[in-house]
Amino acid sequence: MNDNIQNKRREPDKNEMKEMLVEVYNALCEKGYNPTKQIAGYILSEDPVYITDWKNARGIIAHINRDILLDELIKHYLNIQ
């Protein structure tokens, strides 16, 4: 096996990213956290401690590219396609 081969994972599309974010949001709610503040803290700092490991939420959000997520959130907030 070639040790130089890197595993490249596919970026989730918009719908997958939304589903993943909803899963993380729900897990944070179930644990009693303020999901908006926790997700914002994670996006700004990239510190995974903002996200609970409950229901693998931390693992799920790690598959979402923060730059793409932030771009999509801003476009949605401003209602830009």
Secondary structure by P-SEA (a helix, b strand, c coil): cccccccccccccaaaaaaaaaaaaaaaaaaccaaaaaaaaaaacccccccccccaaaaaaaaccaaaaaaaaaaaaaccc
